[in-house]
Amino acid sequence: MLPPTWLGNKRERFDKLIDIASESELSGGAISNVIRRCGIQILSSDSNHLSEEVLKQAIKKTEQVLSGISS
């Protein structure tokens, strides 16, 4: 779903992003929301790569929204 250029070339960086994502318990539409949030952040910044921080922030925001819905 993400353009390959956003993930970068380094395998260890890619593996780290996968590790971060796999720590969350999101599924379905929530994963799409994380990807959407990451995309918006990347497109609105000077960067063309997905950073660990952007991914963590997108996951956190999505989890907060979901916990607000389920509370």
CHARMM-style PDB file with segment names, atoms N, HN, CA, C and O in Angstrom:
ATOM      1  N   MET     1       0.802  -1.189   0.000  1.00  0.00      PROA
ATOM      2  CA  MET     1       0.000   0.000   0.000  1.00  0.00      PROA
ATOM      3  C   MET     1       0.849   1.260   0.000  1.00  0.00      PROA
ATOM      4  O   MET     1       0.425   2.286  -0.530  1.00  0.00      PROA
ATOM      5  N   LEU     2       2.034   1.203   0.580  1.00  0.00      PROA
ATOM      6  HN  LEU     2       2.379   0.370   1.011  1.00  0.00      PROA
ATOM      7  CA  LEU     2       2.919   2.362   0.589  1.00  0.00      PROA
ATOM      8  C   LEU     2       3.839   2.330  -0.621  1.00  0.00      PROA
ATOM      9  O   LEU     2       4.290   1.264  -1.041  1.00  0.00      PROA
ATOM     10  N   PRO     3       4.113   3.501  -1.179  1.00  0.00      PROA
ATOM     11  CA  PRO     3       5.099   3.516  -2.267  1.00  0.00      PROA
ATOM     12  C   PRO     3       6.446   2.998  -1.752  1.00  0.00      PROA
ATOM     13  O   PRO     3       6.841   3.335  -0.636  1.00  0.00      PROA
ATOM     14  N   PRO     4       7.147   2.198  -2.531  1.00  0.00      PROA
ATOM     15  CA  PRO     4       8.421   1.620  -2.080  1.00  0.00      PROA
ATOM     16  C   PRO     4       9.443   2.672  -1.643  1.00  0.00      PROA
ATOM     17  O   PRO     4      10.256   2.402  -0.759  1.00  0.00      PROA
ATOM     18  N   THR     5       9.417   3.853  -2.239  1.00  0.00      PROA
ATOM     19  HN  THR     5       8.757   4.072  -2.957  1.00  0.00      PROA
ATOM     20  CA  THR     5      10.391   4.884  -1.867  1.00  0.00      PROA
ATOM     21  C   THR     5      10.193   5.365  -0.439  1.00  0.00      PROA
ATOM     22  O   THR     5      11.141   5.859   0.171  1.00  0.00      PROA
ATOM     23  N   TRP     6       8.998   5.236   0.111  1.00  0.00      PROA
ATOM     24  HN  TRP     6       8.228   4.834  -0.385  1.00  0.00      PROA
ATOM     25  CA  TRP     6       8.763   5.676   1.482  1.00  0.00      PROA
ATOM     26  C   TRP     6       9.456   4.785   2.497  1.00  0.00      PROA
ATOM     27  O   TRP     6       9.751   5.225   3.608  1.00  0.00      PROA
ATOM     28  N   LEU     7       9.715   3.551   2.132  1.00  0.00      PROA
ATOM     29  HN  LEU     7       9.475   3.194   1.230  1.00  0.00      PROA
ATOM     30  CA  LEU     7      10.330   2.614   3.070  1.00  0.00      PROA
ATOM     31  C   LEU     7      11.850   2.645   3.034  1.00  0.00      PROA
ATOM     32  O   LEU     7      12.493   2.149   3.959  1.00  0.00      PROA
ATOM     33  N   GLY     8      12.432   3.209   2.001  1.00  0.00      PROA
ATOM     34  HN  GLY     8      11.910   3.612   1.250  1.00  0.00      PROA
ATOM     35  CA  GLY     8      13.883   3.279   1.907  1.00  0.00      PROA
ATOM     36  C   GLY     8      14.492   1.988   1.403  1.00  0.00      PROA
ATOM     37  O   GLY     8      13.789   1.018   1.118  1.00  0.00      PROA
ATOM     38  N   ASN     9      15.799   1.991   1.299  1.00  0.00      PROA
ATOM     39  HN  ASN     9      16.370   2.778   1.531  1.00  0.00      PROA
ATOM     40  CA  ASN     9      16.520   0.867   0.708  1.00  0.00      PROA
ATOM     41  C   ASN     9      17.087  -0.112   1.733  1.00  0.00      PROA
ATOM     42  O   ASN     9      17.347  -1.270   1.405  1.00  0.00      PROA
ATOM     43  N   LYS    10      17.276   0.335   2.945  1.00  0.00      PROA
ATOM     44  HN  LYS    10      17.065   1.275   3.211  1.00  0.00      PROA
ATOM     45  CA  LYS    10      17.970  -0.484   3.928  1.00  0.00      PROA
ATOM     46  C   LYS    10      17.044  -1.523   4.543  1.00  0.00      PROA
ATOM     47  O   LYS    10      15.992  -1.189   5.088  1.00  0.00      PROA
ATOM     48  N   ARG    11      17.436  -2.756   4.452  1.00  0.00      PROA
ATOM     49  HN  ARG    11      18.291  -3.028   4.009  1.00  0.00      PROA
ATOM     50  CA  ARG    11      16.632  -3.866   4.967  1.00  0.00      PROA
ATOM     51  C   ARG    11      16.411  -3.746   6.474  1.00  0.00      PROA
ATOM     52  O   ARG    11      15.317  -4.027   6.962  1.00  0.00      PROA
ATOM     53  N   GLU    12      17.445  -3.330   7.218  1.00  0.00      PROA
ATOM     54  HN  GLU    12      18.334  -3.102   6.821  1.00  0.00      PROA
ATOM     55  CA  GLU    12      17.318  -3.229   8.669  1.00  0.00      PROA
ATOM     56  C   GLU    12      16.306  -2.145   9.058  1.00  0.00      PROA
ATOM     57  O   GLU    12      15.599  -2.290  10.055  1.00  0.00      PROA
ATOM     58  N   ARG    13      16.235  -1.078   8.290  1.00  0.00      PROA
ATOM     59  HN  ARG    13      16.810  -0.961   7.480  1.00  0.00      PROA
ATOM     60  CA  ARG    13      15.263  -0.010   8.531  1.00  0.00      PROA
ATOM     61  C   ARG    13      13.846  -0.532   8.274  1.00  0.00      PROA
ATOM     62  O   ARG    13      12.930  -0.286   9.058  1.00  0.00      PROA
ATOM     63  N   PHE    14      13.690  -1.237   7.193  1.00  0.00      PROA
ATOM     64  HN  PHE    14      14.435  -1.437   6.557  1.00  0.00      PROA
ATOM     65  CA  PHE    14      12.400  -1.843   6.848  1.00  0.00      PROA
ATOM     66  C   PHE    14      11.967  -2.814   7.947  1.00  0.00      PROA
ATOM     67  O   PHE    14      10.812  -2.804   8.372  1.00  0.00      PROA
ATOM     68  N   ASP    15      12.896  -3.647   8.399  1.00  0.00      PROA
ATOM     69  HN  ASP    15      13.835  -3.655   8.054  1.00  0.00      PROA
ATOM     70  CA  ASP    15      12.592  -4.609   9.458  1.00  0.00      PROA
ATOM     71  C   ASP    15      12.165  -3.902  10.743  1.00  0.00      PROA
ATOM     72  O   ASP    15      11.259  -4.371  11.432  1.00  0.00      PROA
ATOM     73  N   LYS    16      12.804  -2.782  11.073  1.00  0.00      PROA
ATOM     74  HN  LYS    16      13.540  -2.401  10.513  1.00  0.00      PROA
ATOM     75  CA  LYS    16      12.467  -2.024  12.278  1.00  0.00      PROA
ATOM     76  C   LYS    16      11.046  -1.473  12.175  1.00  0.00      PROA
ATOM     77  O   LYS    16      10.291  -1.523  13.147  1.00  0.00      PROA
ATOM     78  N   LEU    17      10.675  -0.947  10.999  1.00  0.00      PROA
ATOM     79  HN  LEU    17      11.288  -0.907  10.210  1.00  0.00      PROA
ATOM     80  CA  LEU    17       9.318  -0.435  10.812  1.00  0.00      PROA
ATOM     81  C   LEU    17       8.285  -1.553  10.951  1.00  0.00      PROA
ATOM     82  O   LEU    17       7.221  -1.355  11.537  1.00  0.00      PROA
ATOM     83  N   ILE    18       8.606  -2.717  10.414  1.00  0.00      PROA
ATOM     84  HN  ILE    18       9.470  -2.877   9.938  1.00  0.00      PROA
ATOM     85  CA  ILE    18       7.713  -3.872  10.539  1.00  0.00      PROA
ATOM     86  C   ILE    18       7.574  -4.276  12.006  1.00  0.00      PROA
ATOM     87  O   ILE    18       6.476  -4.594  12.463  1.00  0.00      PROA
ATOM     88  N   ASP    19       8.682  -4.263  12.743  1.00  0.00      PROA
ATOM     89  HN  ASP    19       9.574  -4.005  12.372  1.00  0.00      PROA
ATOM     90  CA  ASP    19       8.639  -4.598  14.172  1.00  0.00      PROA
ATOM     91  C   ASP    19       7.741  -3.633  14.940  1.00  0.00      PROA
ATOM     92  O   ASP    19       6.949  -4.055  15.782  1.00  0.00      PROA
ATOM     93  N   ILE    20       7.864  -2.347  14.653  1.00  0.00      PROA
ATOM     94  HN  ILE    20       8.508  -2.004  13.969  1.00  0.00      PROA
ATOM     95  CA  ILE    20       7.040  -1.336  15.321  1.00  0.00      PROA
ATOM     96  C   ILE    20       5.566  -1.589  15.015  1.00  0.00      PROA
ATOM     97  O   ILE    20       4.729  -1.586  15.917  1.00  0.00      PROA
ATOM     98  N   ALA    21       5.258  -1.803  13.756  1.00  0.00      PROA
ATOM     99  HN  ALA    21       5.938  -1.806  13.022  1.00  0.00      PROA
ATOM    100  CA  ALA    21       3.867  -2.016  13.346  1.00  0.00      PROA
ATOM    101  C   ALA    21       3.298  -3.283  13.973  1.00  0.00      PROA
ATOM    102  O   ALA    21       2.127  -3.315  14.351  1.00  0.00      PROA
ATOM    103  N   SER    22       4.109  -4.315  14.085  1.00  0.00      PROA
ATOM    104  HN  SER    22       5.061  -4.288  13.778  1.00  0.00      PROA
ATOM    105  CA  SER    22       3.599  -5.590  14.604  1.00  0.00      PROA
ATOM    106  C   SER    22       3.357  -5.550  16.115  1.00  0.00      PROA
ATOM    107  O   SER    22       2.694  -6.435  16.655  1.00  0.00      PROA
ATOM    108  N   GLU    23       3.884  -4.536  16.799  1.00  0.00      PROA
ATOM    109  HN  GLU    23       4.422  -3.816  16.360  1.00  0.00      PROA
ATOM    110  CA  GLU    23       3.660  -4.404  18.232  1.00  0.00      PROA
ATOM    111  C   GLU    23       2.252  -3.899  18.545  1.00  0.00      PROA
ATOM    112  O   GLU    23       1.769  -4.048  19.668  1.00  0.00      PROA
ATOM    113  N   SER    24       1.603  -3.308  17.561  1.00  0.00      PROA
ATOM    114  HN  SER    24       1.995  -3.187  16.649  1.00  0.00      PROA
ATOM    115  CA  SER    24       0.243  -2.801  17.796  1.00  0.00      PROA
ATOM    116  C   SER    24      -0.769  -3.914  17.549  1.00  0.00      PROA
ATOM    117  O   SER    24      -0.473  -4.916  16.898  1.00  0.00      PROA
ATOM    118  N   GLU    25      -1.952  -3.716  18.076  1.00  0.00      PROA
ATOM    119  HN  GLU    25      -2.193  -2.902  18.605  1.00  0.00      PROA
ATOM    120  CA  GLU    25      -3.009  -4.715  17.912  1.00  0.00      PROA
ATOM    121  C   GLU    25      -4.086  -4.193  16.968  1.00  0.00      PROA
ATOM    122  O   GLU    25      -5.273  -4.450  17.173  1.00  0.00      PROA
ATOM    123  N   LEU    26      -3.683  -3.477  15.958  1.00  0.00      PROA
ATOM    124  HN  LEU    26      -2.719  -3.268  15.791  1.00  0.00      PROA
ATOM    125  CA  LEU    26      -4.626  -2.900  15.010  1.00  0.00      PROA
ATOM    126  C   LEU    26      -4.917  -3.880  13.884  1.00  0.00      PROA
ATOM    127  O   LEU    26      -4.084  -4.719  13.543  1.00  0.00      PROA
ATOM    128  N   SER    27      -6.098  -3.762  13.319  1.00  0.00      PROA
ATOM    129  HN  SER    27      -6.774  -3.079  13.596  1.00  0.00      PROA
ATOM    130  CA  SER    27      -6.445  -4.598  12.179  1.00  0.00      PROA
ATOM    131  C   SER    27      -7.418  -3.846  11.286  1.00  0.00      PROA
ATOM    132  O   SER    27      -7.960  -2.810  11.672  1.00  0.00      PROA
ATOM    133  N   GLY    28      -7.629  -4.370  10.106  1.00  0.00      PROA
ATOM    134  HN  GLY    28      -7.189  -5.211   9.793  1.00  0.00      PROA
ATOM    135  CA  GLY    28      -8.629  -3.849   9.180  1.00  0.00      PROA
ATOM    136  C   GLY    28      -8.507  -2.372   8.877  1.00  0.00      PROA
ATOM    137  O   GLY    28      -7.458  -1.891   8.448  1.00  0.00      PROA
ATOM    138  N   GLY    29      -9.600  -1.660   9.109  1.00  0.00      PROA
ATOM    139  HN  GLY    29     -10.452  -2.051   9.458  1.00  0.00      PROA
ATOM    140  CA  GLY    29      -9.665  -0.241   8.801  1.00  0.00      PROA
ATOM    141  C   GLY    29      -8.674   0.587   9.598  1.00  0.00      PROA
ATOM    142  O   GLY    29      -8.218   1.630   9.130  1.00  0.00      PROA
ATOM    143  N   ALA    30      -8.337   0.131  10.799  1.00  0.00      PROA
ATOM    144  HN  ALA    30      -8.708  -0.716  11.179  1.00  0.00      PROA
ATOM    145  CA  ALA    30      -7.385   0.867  11.625  1.00  0.00      PROA
ATOM    146  C   ALA    30      -5.998   0.898  10.968  1.00  0.00      PROA
ATOM    147  O   ALA    30      -5.291   1.903  11.043  1.00  0.00      PROA
ATOM    148  N   ILE    31      -5.625  -0.198  10.335  1.00  0.00      PROA
ATOM    149  HN  ILE    31      -6.199  -1.014  10.275  1.00  0.00      PROA
ATOM    150  CA  ILE    31      -4.338  -0.231   9.623  1.00  0.00      PROA
ATOM    151  C   ILE    31      -4.365   0.747   8.459  1.00  0.00      PROA
ATOM    152  O   ILE    31      -3.382   1.441   8.203  1.00  0.00      PROA
ATOM    153  N   SER    32      -5.485   0.800   7.760  1.00  0.00      PROA
ATOM    154  HN  SER    32      -6.283   0.236   7.968  1.00  0.00      PROA
ATOM    155  CA  SER    32      -5.624   1.772   6.660  1.00  0.00      PROA
ATOM    156  C   SER    32      -5.502   3.193   7.184  1.00  0.00      PROA
ATOM    157  O   SER    32      -4.910   4.049   6.527  1.00  0.00      PROA
ATOM    158  N   ASN    33      -6.058   3.450   8.361  1.00  0.00      PROA
ATOM    159  HN  ASN    33      -6.538   2.754   8.895  1.00  0.00      PROA
ATOM    160  CA  ASN    33      -5.950   4.783   8.952  1.00  0.00      PROA
ATOM    161  C   ASN    33      -4.507   5.129   9.296  1.00  0.00      PROA
ATOM    162  O   ASN    33      -4.083   6.268   9.104  1.00  0.00      PROA
ATOM    163  N   VAL    34      -3.751   4.165   9.799  1.00  0.00      PROA
ATOM    164  HN  VAL    34      -4.096   3.239   9.954  1.00  0.00      PROA
ATOM    165  CA  VAL    34      -2.338   4.402  10.100  1.00  0.00      PROA
ATOM    166  C   VAL    34      -1.584   4.738   8.815  1.00  0.00      PROA
ATOM    167  O   VAL    34      -0.809   5.693   8.777  1.00  0.00      PROA
ATOM    168  N   ILE    35      -1.808   3.966   7.784  1.00  0.00      PROA
ATOM    169  HN  ILE    35      -2.437   3.189   7.815  1.00  0.00      PROA
ATOM    170  CA  ILE    35      -1.131   4.210   6.508  1.00  0.00      PROA
ATOM    171  C   ILE    35      -1.512   5.579   5.961  1.00  0.00      PROA
ATOM    172  O   ILE    35      -0.659   6.312   5.462  1.00  0.00      PROA
ATOM    173  N   ARG    36      -2.782   5.920   6.055  1.00  0.00      PROA
ATOM    174  HN  ARG    36      -3.475   5.325   6.461  1.00  0.00      PROA
ATOM    175  CA  ARG    36      -3.252   7.227   5.581  1.00  0.00      PROA
ATOM    176  C   ARG    36      -2.574   8.355   6.366  1.00  0.00      PROA
ATOM    177  O   ARG    36      -2.109   9.334   5.782  1.00  0.00      PROA
ATOM    178  N   ARG    37      -2.524   8.212   7.682  1.00  0.00      PROA
ATOM    179  HN  ARG    37      -2.903   7.417   8.157  1.00  0.00      PROA
ATOM    180  CA  ARG    37      -1.876   9.235   8.504  1.00  0.00      PROA
ATOM    181  C   ARG    37      -0.394   9.374   8.158  1.00  0.00      PROA
ATOM    182  O   ARG    37       0.129  10.485   8.082  1.00  0.00      PROA
ATOM    183  N   CYS    38       0.271   8.252   7.952  1.00  0.00      PROA
ATOM    184  HN  CYS    38      -0.154   7.349   8.014  1.00  0.00      PROA
ATOM    185  CA  CYS    38       1.690   8.293   7.561  1.00  0.00      PROA
ATOM    186  C   CYS    38       1.853   9.001   6.222  1.00  0.00      PROA
ATOM    187  O   CYS    38       2.737   9.842   6.059  1.00  0.00      PROA
ATOM    188  N   GLY    39       1.007   8.660   5.279  1.00  0.00      PROA
ATOM    189  HN  GLY    39       0.290   7.976   5.412  1.00  0.00      PROA
ATOM    190  CA  GLY    39       1.082   9.276   3.954  1.00  0.00      PROA
ATOM    191  C   GLY    39       0.893  10.775   4.005  1.00  0.00      PROA
ATOM    192  O   GLY    39       1.637  11.522   3.368  1.00  0.00      PROA
ATOM    193  N   ILE    40      -0.096  11.217   4.757  1.00  0.00      PROA
ATOM    194  HN  ILE    40      -0.700  10.610   5.274  1.00  0.00      PROA
ATOM    195  CA  ILE    40      -0.336  12.654   4.881  1.00  0.00      PROA
ATOM    196  C   ILE    40       0.855  13.351   5.508  1.00  0.00      PROA
ATOM    197  O   ILE    40       1.266  14.421   5.059  1.00  0.00      PROA
ATOM    198  N   GLN    41       1.410  12.740   6.548  1.00  0.00      PROA
ATOM    199  HN  GLN    41       1.077  11.871   6.913  1.00  0.00      PROA
ATOM    200  CA  GLN    41       2.573  13.342   7.216  1.00  0.00      PROA
ATOM    201  C   GLN    41       3.779  13.421   6.277  1.00  0.00      PROA
ATOM    202  O   GLN    41       4.467  14.441   6.234  1.00  0.00      PROA
ATOM    203  N   ILE    42       4.031  12.365   5.540  1.00  0.00      PROA
ATOM    204  HN  ILE    42       3.472  11.536   5.575  1.00  0.00      PROA
ATOM    205  CA  ILE    42       5.173  12.343   4.617  1.00  0.00      PROA
ATOM    206  C   ILE    42       4.981  13.376   3.518  1.00  0.00      PROA
ATOM    207  O   ILE    42       5.909  14.114   3.188  1.00  0.00      PROA
ATOM    208  N   LEU    43       3.786  13.432   2.951  1.00  0.00      PROA
ATOM    209  HN  LEU    43       3.032  12.832   3.219  1.00  0.00      PROA
ATOM    210  CA  LEU    43       3.524  14.370   1.864  1.00  0.00      PROA
ATOM    211  C   LEU    43       3.575  15.824   2.320  1.00  0.00      PROA
ATOM    212  O   LEU    43       3.886  16.712   1.527  1.00  0.00      PROA
ATOM    213  N   SER    44       3.274  16.072   3.590  1.00  0.00      PROA
ATOM    214  HN  SER    44       3.022  15.350   4.235  1.00  0.00      PROA
ATOM    215  CA  SER    44       3.287  17.443   4.085  1.00  0.00      PROA
ATOM    216  C   SER    44       4.641  17.864   4.646  1.00  0.00      PROA
ATOM    217  O   SER    44       4.808  19.002   5.085  1.00  0.00      PROA
ATOM    218  N   SER    45       5.597  16.958   4.632  1.00  0.00      PROA
ATOM    219  HN  SER    45       5.462  16.033   4.275  1.00  0.00      PROA
ATOM    220  CA  SER    45       6.941  17.273   5.132  1.00  0.00      PROA
ATOM    221  C   SER    45       7.941  17.299   3.982  1.00  0.00      PROA
ATOM    222  O   SER    45       7.595  17.038   2.829  1.00  0.00      PROA
ATOM    223  N   ASP    46       9.173  17.617   4.316  1.00  0.00      PROA
ATOM    224  HN  ASP    46       9.454  17.829   5.252  1.00  0.00      PROA
ATOM    225  CA  ASP    46      10.242  17.637   3.321  1.00  0.00      PROA
ATOM    226  C   ASP    46      10.812  16.252   3.069  1.00  0.00      PROA
ATOM    227  O   ASP    46      11.607  16.063   2.147  1.00  0.00      PROA
ATOM    228  N   SER    47      10.416  15.292   3.874  1.00  0.00      PROA
ATOM    229  HN  SER    47       9.771  15.445   4.622  1.00  0.00      PROA
ATOM    230  CA  SER    47      10.954  13.935   3.759  1.00  0.00      PROA
ATOM    231  C   SER    47      10.176  13.127   2.732  1.00  0.00      PROA
ATOM    232  O   SER    47       9.010  13.404   2.451  1.00  0.00      PROA
ATOM    233  N   ASN    48      10.836  12.137   2.185  1.00  0.00      PROA
ATOM    234  HN  ASN    48      11.783  11.912   2.413  1.00  0.00      PROA
ATOM    235  CA  ASN    48      10.133  11.209   1.300  1.00  0.00      PROA
ATOM    236  C   ASN    48      10.261   9.777   1.812  1.00  0.00      PROA
ATOM    237  O   ASN    48      10.032   8.818   1.076  1.00  0.00      PROA
ATOM    238  N   HSD    49      10.636   9.648   3.105  1.00  0.00      PROA
ATOM    239  HN  HSD    49      10.822  10.428   3.703  1.00  0.00      PROA
ATOM    240  CA  HSD    49      10.761   8.339   3.740  1.00  0.00      PROA
ATOM    241  C   HSD    49       9.918   8.285   5.002  1.00  0.00      PROA
ATOM    242  O   HSD    49       9.742   9.290   5.691  1.00  0.00      PROA
ATOM    243  N   LEU    50       9.414   7.128   5.289  1.00  0.00      PROA
ATOM    244  HN  LEU    50       9.558   6.311   4.730  1.00  0.00      PROA
ATOM    245  CA  LEU    50       8.663   6.896   6.513  1.00  0.00      PROA
ATOM    246  C   LEU    50       9.640   6.707   7.661  1.00  0.00      PROA
ATOM    247  O   LEU    50      10.475   5.803   7.627  1.00  0.00      PROA
ATOM    248  N   SER    51       9.541   7.558   8.677  1.00  0.00      PROA
ATOM    249  HN  SER    51       8.864   8.293   8.704  1.00  0.00      PROA
ATOM    250  CA  SER    51      10.425   7.431   9.836  1.00  0.00      PROA
ATOM    251  C   SER    51       9.726   6.622  10.926  1.00  0.00      PROA
ATOM    252  O   SER    51       8.507   6.454  10.921  1.00  0.00      PROA
ATOM    253  N   GLU    52      10.525   6.136  11.844  1.00  0.00      PROA
ATOM    254  HN  GLU    52      11.516   6.273  11.848  1.00  0.00      PROA
ATOM    255  CA  GLU    52       9.974   5.399  12.975  1.00  0.00      PROA
ATOM    256  C   GLU    52       9.037   6.303  13.769  1.00  0.00      PROA
ATOM    257  O   GLU    52       7.980   5.864  14.222  1.00  0.00      PROA
ATOM    258  N   GLU    53       9.419   7.553  13.935  1.00  0.00      PROA
ATOM    259  HN  GLU    53      10.278   7.911  13.567  1.00  0.00      PROA
ATOM    260  CA  GLU    53       8.615   8.493  14.712  1.00  0.00      PROA
ATOM    261  C   GLU    53       7.250   8.749  14.072  1.00  0.00      PROA
ATOM    262  O   GLU    53       6.236   8.777  14.769  1.00  0.00      PROA
ATOM    263  N   VAL    54       7.219   8.934  12.763  1.00  0.00      PROA
ATOM    264  HN  VAL    54       8.042   8.911  12.197  1.00  0.00      PROA
ATOM    265  CA  VAL    54       5.950   9.154  12.061  1.00  0.00      PROA
ATOM    266  C   VAL    54       5.050   7.933  12.218  1.00  0.00      PROA
ATOM    267  O   VAL    54       3.854   8.074  12.472  1.00  0.00      PROA
ATOM    268  N   LEU    55       5.612   6.745  12.069  1.00  0.00      PROA
ATOM    269  HN  LEU    55       6.583   6.631  11.863  1.00  0.00      PROA
ATOM    270  CA  LEU    55       4.824   5.519  12.223  1.00  0.00      PROA
ATOM    271  C   LEU    55       4.282   5.389  13.641  1.00  0.00      PROA
ATOM    272  O   LEU    55       3.107   5.072  13.829  1.00  0.00      PROA
ATOM    273  N   LYS    56       5.123   5.631  14.632  1.00  0.00      PROA
ATOM    274  HN  LYS    56       6.077   5.888  14.479  1.00  0.00      PROA
ATOM    275  CA  LYS    56       4.690   5.531  16.029  1.00  0.00      PROA
ATOM    276  C   LYS    56       3.576   6.533  16.338  1.00  0.00      PROA
ATOM    277  O   LYS    56       2.609   6.204  17.026  1.00  0.00      PROA
ATOM    278  N   GLN    57       3.718   7.761  15.823  1.00  0.00      PROA
ATOM    279  HN  GLN    57       4.503   8.029  15.264  1.00  0.00      PROA
ATOM    280  CA  GLN    57       2.688   8.780  16.056  1.00  0.00      PROA
ATOM    281  C   GLN    57       1.360   8.387  15.401  1.00  0.00      PROA
ATOM    282  O   GLN    57       0.294   8.570  15.988  1.00  0.00      PROA
ATOM    283  N   ALA    58       1.433   7.853  14.197  1.00  0.00      PROA
ATOM    284  HN  ALA    58       2.299   7.704  13.720  1.00  0.00      PROA
ATOM    285  CA  ALA    58       0.214   7.445  13.494  1.00  0.00      PROA
ATOM    286  C   ALA    58      -0.483   6.292  14.216  1.00  0.00      PROA
ATOM    287  O   ALA    58      -1.710   6.270  14.312  1.00  0.00      PROA
ATOM    288  N   ILE    59       0.287   5.346  14.715  1.00  0.00      PROA
ATOM    289  HN  ILE    59       1.283   5.364  14.636  1.00  0.00      PROA
ATOM    290  CA  ILE    59      -0.290   4.225  15.472  1.00  0.00      PROA
ATOM    291  C   ILE    59      -0.921   4.744  16.758  1.00  0.00      PROA
ATOM    292  O   ILE    59      -2.041   4.366  17.103  1.00  0.00      PROA
ATOM    293  N   LYS    60      -0.205   5.606  17.463  1.00  0.00      PROA
ATOM    294  HN  LYS    60       0.705   5.913  17.183  1.00  0.00      PROA
ATOM    295  CA  LYS    60      -0.708   6.145  18.724  1.00  0.00      PROA
ATOM    296  C   LYS    60      -2.014   6.907  18.509  1.00  0.00      PROA
ATOM    297  O   LYS    60      -2.970   6.716  19.260  1.00  0.00      PROA
ATOM    298  N   LYS    61      -2.065   7.763  17.499  1.00  0.00      PROA
ATOM    299  HN  LYS    61      -1.289   7.918  16.889  1.00  0.00      PROA
ATOM    300  CA  LYS    61      -3.270   8.538  17.220  1.00  0.00      PROA
ATOM    301  C   LYS    61      -4.444   7.607  16.885  1.00  0.00      PROA
ATOM    302  O   LYS    61      -5.559   7.816  17.363  1.00  0.00      PROA
ATOM    303  N   THR    62      -4.194   6.595  16.073  1.00  0.00      PROA
ATOM    304  HN  THR    62      -3.289   6.425  15.684  1.00  0.00      PROA
ATOM    305  CA  THR    62      -5.248   5.652  15.706  1.00  0.00      PROA
ATOM    306  C   THR    62      -5.740   4.889  16.931  1.00  0.00      PROA
ATOM    307  O   THR    62      -6.944   4.691  17.095  1.00  0.00      PROA
ATOM    308  N   GLU    63      -4.830   4.465  17.784  1.00  0.00      PROA
ATOM    309  HN  GLU    63      -3.852   4.626  17.651  1.00  0.00      PROA
ATOM    310  CA  GLU    63      -5.223   3.766  19.008  1.00  0.00      PROA
ATOM    311  C   GLU    63      -6.056   4.676  19.918  1.00  0.00      PROA
ATOM    312  O   GLU    63      -7.019   4.229  20.541  1.00  0.00      PROA
ATOM    313  N   GLN    64      -5.670   5.966  19.989  1.00  0.00      PROA
ATOM    314  HN  GLN    64      -4.888   6.329  19.483  1.00  0.00      PROA
ATOM    315  CA  GLN    64      -6.420   6.911  20.819  1.00  0.00      PROA
ATOM    316  C   GLN    64      -7.837   7.082  20.286  1.00  0.00      PROA
ATOM    317  O   GLN    64      -8.797   7.096  21.057  1.00  0.00      PROA
ATOM    318  N   VAL    65      -7.965   7.208  18.993  1.00  0.00      PROA
ATOM    319  HN  VAL    65      -7.185   7.196  18.367  1.00  0.00      PROA
ATOM    320  CA  VAL    65      -9.290   7.354  18.383  1.00  0.00      PROA
ATOM    321  C   VAL    65     -10.133   6.111  18.650  1.00  0.00      PROA
ATOM    322  O   VAL    65     -11.308   6.214  19.003  1.00  0.00      PROA
ATOM    323  N   LEU    66      -9.532   4.946  18.481  1.00  0.00      PROA
ATOM    324  HN  LEU    66      -8.578   4.863  18.194  1.00  0.00      PROA
ATOM    325  CA  LEU    66     -10.275   3.701  18.717  1.00  0.00      PROA
ATOM    326  C   LEU    66     -10.672   3.543  20.179  1.00  0.00      PROA
ATOM    327  O   LEU    66     -11.773   3.077  20.471  1.00  0.00      PROA
ATOM    328  N   SER    67      -9.802   3.920  21.091  1.00  0.00      PROA
ATOM    329  HN  SER    67      -8.907   4.299  20.854  1.00  0.00      PROA
ATOM    330  CA  SER    67     -10.155   3.784  22.510  1.00  0.00      PROA
ATOM    331  C   SER    67     -11.257   4.771  22.885  1.00  0.00      PROA
ATOM    332  O   SER    67     -12.057   4.493  23.779  1.00  0.00      PROA
ATOM    333  N   GLY    68     -11.306   5.903  22.223  1.00  0.00      PROA
ATOM    334  HN  GLY    68     -10.656   6.130  21.497  1.00  0.00      PROA
ATOM    335  CA  GLY    68     -12.394   6.852  22.448  1.00  0.00      PROA
ATOM    336  C   GLY    68     -13.718   6.341  21.944  1.00  0.00      PROA
ATOM    337  O   GLY    68     -14.767   6.619  22.525  1.00  0.00      PROA
ATOM    338  N   ILE    69     -13.671   5.598  20.869  1.00  0.00      PROA
ATOM    339  HN  ILE    69     -12.819   5.372  20.396  1.00  0.00      PROA
ATOM    340  CA  ILE    69     -14.886   5.022  20.295  1.00  0.00      PROA
ATOM    341  C   ILE    69     -15.399   3.881  21.162  1.00  0.00      PROA
ATOM    342  O   ILE    69     -16.603   3.744  21.381  1.00  0.00      PROA
ATOM    343  N   SER    70     -14.469   3.060  21.656  1.00  0.00      PROA
ATOM    344  HN  SER    70     -13.491   3.171  21.479  1.00  0.00      PROA
ATOM    345  CA  SER    70     -14.890   1.877  22.399  1.00  0.00      PROA
ATOM    346  C   SER    70     -15.183   2.180  23.875  1.00  0.00      PROA
ATOM    347  O   SER    70     -15.747   1.338  24.574  1.00  0.00      PROA
ATOM    348  N   SER    71     -14.813   3.350  24.344  1.00  0.00      PROA
ATOM    349  HN  SER    71     -14.355   4.034  23.776  1.00  0.00      PROA
ATOM    350  CA  SER    71     -15.055   3.692  25.772  1.00  0.00      PROA
ATOM    351  C   SER    71     -16.478   4.110  26.010  1.00  0.00      PROA
ATOM    352  OT1 SER    71     -16.848   4.427  27.141  1.00  0.00      PROA
TER     353      SER     71
END
